[in-house]
Amino acid sequence: MRRVGDAGVTTRRLAPVAGVLLILVVMWLGFRGSLPQLARDFEDCVELVQASFPSNDEFGSLMTGCNVRFAGRRKPDGGYIYYDFMQDRRFDIAGPNPTAEERNQIDRAYLGYLDVQRREAISAELATRQNERLRADMERGRQPVGPPMVLAPANSPSAAAKRLVDRSKTPRCQDDSLSCRWAKLSAVVKNAFASSKAKP
């Protein structure tokens, strides 16, 4: 049988060992839940999560934590890149998260992106309207047209003008002689004077 005094010595020897074990268990549980807190960027966070062999539920929540903490992704040649899904565009950033100035630059780029989108939408709307107008014009052009218009002179030539024209006719010349040419020239001159006198 053991004495009561020996039990106190054994308890004193086991107490520090139990305390160290308790501290190790608490540290293991504490660090296991905060592994992403030790990471310096997203890639480190993922490595720490995968090294801890969590269950499926824990893995999803730990990966969500990594995504929330780190917006940027490490580039192979150094530095980080940030993907803005609203613009479907990537931006180079200095660290694992954009600085305030980098965030302002991304926001300015987004405003420019929205402006371009607005202009393209307006241009597309104008092009659609113009196409509709052209189609309507073409449809109107295909419709049957009424009977053709007859154009008649407003004033009929007077009898005196008809007589002047009849007198001015030159006799037909068969040869190309000087007399024939002279007759043609004089007829043209007479017609010119007659038409200027006929107009009051």
Legacy VTK file of the C-alpha trace (Angstrom):
# vtk DataFile Version 3.0
C-alpha trace
ASCII
DATASET POLYDATA
POINTS 200 float
0.000 0.000 0.000
1.020 3.457 -0.677
1.258 6.121 1.781
-0.641 9.326 1.471
2.583 11.305 1.458
3.865 9.433 -1.606
0.739 10.367 -3.535
1.582 14.050 -3.076
5.062 13.561 -4.514
3.717 11.698 -7.547
1.097 14.374 -8.114
3.774 17.036 -7.935
5.796 15.246 -10.595
2.831 14.685 -12.902
1.418 18.201 -12.575
4.133 19.918 -14.678
3.918 17.201 -17.336
0.129 17.545 -17.469
0.455 21.326 -17.630
2.893 21.154 -20.550
0.574 18.732 -22.364
-2.384 20.991 -21.711
-0.473 24.027 -23.069
0.535 22.059 -26.184
-3.064 20.992 -26.829
-4.335 24.551 -26.367
-1.625 25.914 -28.676
-2.320 23.268 -31.306
-6.049 23.994 -31.252
-5.475 27.745 -31.167
-2.989 27.819 -34.044
-4.956 25.310 -36.051
-7.934 27.643 -36.142
-5.809 30.680 -37.016
-3.431 29.265 -39.595
-4.531 31.797 -42.219
-3.666 34.584 -39.764
0.023 33.600 -39.997
0.148 33.850 -43.812
1.789 36.772 -45.600
-0.243 36.408 -48.829
-2.956 34.292 -50.443
-0.606 31.572 -51.644
0.929 31.153 -48.177
-2.540 31.019 -46.687
-3.570 28.228 -49.073
-0.409 26.253 -48.295
-1.035 26.542 -44.540
-4.663 25.455 -44.957
-3.690 22.453 -47.064
-0.929 21.479 -44.613
-3.370 21.403 -41.704
-5.500 18.626 -43.340
-8.871 20.125 -42.371
-12.220 18.441 -42.983
-14.266 19.500 -46.000
-16.351 21.984 -43.995
-13.284 23.532 -42.356
-11.419 23.633 -45.678
-14.181 25.707 -47.305
-14.355 28.190 -44.443
-10.553 28.496 -44.233
-10.294 29.106 -48.002
-13.025 31.748 -47.750
-10.968 33.379 -45.019
-7.931 33.410 -47.321
-9.972 35.014 -50.099
-11.320 37.665 -47.733
-7.922 38.563 -46.299
-5.949 38.744 -49.571
-7.320 40.396 -52.739
-4.121 40.062 -54.776
-2.453 36.961 -56.182
1.279 36.403 -56.390
2.852 36.685 -59.859
5.572 34.210 -60.865
8.066 36.996 -61.628
7.395 38.837 -58.375
4.824 41.347 -57.287
1.076 40.873 -57.118
-1.885 41.160 -59.427
-5.447 42.160 -58.590
-8.392 40.966 -60.721
-11.391 43.290 -60.889
-14.334 41.177 -62.030
-16.506 44.247 -62.673
-14.168 45.342 -65.484
-12.861 41.854 -66.318
-9.383 43.368 -66.036
-6.182 42.779 -64.047
-4.117 45.431 -62.239
-0.538 45.215 -60.948
-0.327 46.026 -57.235
2.610 46.310 -54.835
1.451 43.948 -52.075
-1.083 41.198 -51.405
-3.798 43.861 -51.030
-4.188 47.123 -52.994
-3.094 50.287 -51.253
-5.456 53.273 -51.006
-3.841 54.902 -54.054
-4.021 51.664 -56.033
-7.688 51.314 -55.053
-8.321 54.878 -56.296
-6.579 54.050 -59.583
-8.759 50.931 -59.978
-11.873 53.000 -59.226
-10.898 55.644 -61.813
-10.352 52.895 -64.379
-13.790 51.523 -63.517
-15.404 54.930 -64.078
-13.693 55.102 -67.480
-14.920 51.582 -68.226
-18.496 52.598 -67.367
-18.190 55.667 -69.613
-17.044 53.521 -72.546
-19.898 51.079 -71.913
-22.399 53.959 -71.867
-21.047 55.397 -75.134
-21.180 51.996 -76.814
-24.785 51.535 -75.676
-25.749 54.968 -77.052
-23.976 54.250 -80.362
-25.716 50.894 -80.654
-29.097 52.539 -79.977
-28.457 55.238 -82.600
-27.364 52.621 -85.148
-30.518 50.605 -84.466
-32.731 53.676 -84.958
-30.934 54.596 -88.178
-31.367 51.057 -89.515
-35.080 51.188 -88.688
-35.432 54.498 -90.550
-33.603 53.126 -93.591
-35.837 50.040 -93.620
-38.938 52.225 -93.402
-37.665 54.378 -96.289
-36.984 51.286 -98.370
-40.465 49.936 -97.641
-41.987 53.233 -98.743
-39.902 53.065 -101.928
-41.291 49.611 -102.750
-44.910 50.755 -102.586
-46.609 51.232 -105.989
-46.535 54.738 -107.328
-49.564 56.391 -108.979
-49.870 57.040 -112.722
-46.999 58.947 -114.315
-47.251 62.687 -114.432
-47.642 64.379 -117.817
-45.688 67.562 -118.175
-47.184 70.028 -120.658
-45.830 73.457 -121.480
-47.636 76.272 -119.726
-47.597 78.585 -122.787
-48.085 77.282 -126.292
-45.953 78.926 -128.951
-47.687 81.710 -130.787
-48.502 81.619 -134.481
-45.980 84.368 -135.213
-43.176 82.414 -133.655
-44.165 79.398 -135.732
-43.977 81.450 -138.898
-40.530 82.771 -137.964
-39.307 79.265 -137.413
-40.771 78.158 -140.755
-39.084 81.023 -142.623
-35.787 80.414 -141.001
-35.515 76.923 -142.385
-32.617 76.755 -144.773
-32.748 75.002 -148.060
-30.955 71.724 -148.039
-27.533 71.873 -149.520
-26.079 68.771 -150.999
-22.569 69.988 -151.461
-20.208 71.580 -149.040
-19.859 74.760 -151.028
-19.323 78.251 -149.776
-22.780 79.380 -150.773
-24.369 76.549 -148.842
-22.350 77.377 -145.736
-23.262 81.050 -146.092
-26.943 80.187 -146.249
-26.723 78.069 -143.091
-24.878 80.804 -141.174
-27.355 83.497 -142.207
-30.268 81.257 -141.159
-28.755 80.777 -137.704
-28.250 84.530 -137.266
-31.844 85.240 -138.390
-33.167 82.696 -135.922
-31.188 84.263 -133.107
-32.512 87.753 -133.832
-36.024 86.499 -134.368
-36.124 84.684 -131.031
-34.805 87.756 -129.172
-37.444 90.013 -130.778
-40.259 87.558 -130.167
-39.691 87.679 -126.370
-41.199 90.907 -124.957
LINES 1 201
200 0 1 2 3 4 5 6 7 8 9 10 11 12 13 14 15 16 17 18 19 20 21 22 23 24 25 26 27 28 29 30 31 32 33 34 35 36 37 38 39 40 41 42 43 44 45 46 47 48 49 50 51 52 53 54 55 56 57 58 59 60 61 62 63 64 65 66 67 68 69 70 71 72 73 74 75 76 77 78 79 80 81 82 83 84 85 86 87 88 89 90 91 92 93 94 95 96 97 98 99 100 101 102 103 104 105 106 107 108 109 110 111 112 113 114 115 116 117 118 119 120 121 122 123 124 125 126 127 128 129 130 131 132 133 134 135 136 137 138 139 140 141 142 143 144 145 146 147 148 149 150 151 152 153 154 155 156 157 158 159 160 161 162 163 164 165 166 167 168 169 170 171 172 173 174 175 176 177 178 179 180 181 182 183 184 185 186 187 188 189 190 191 192 193 194 195 196 197 198 199
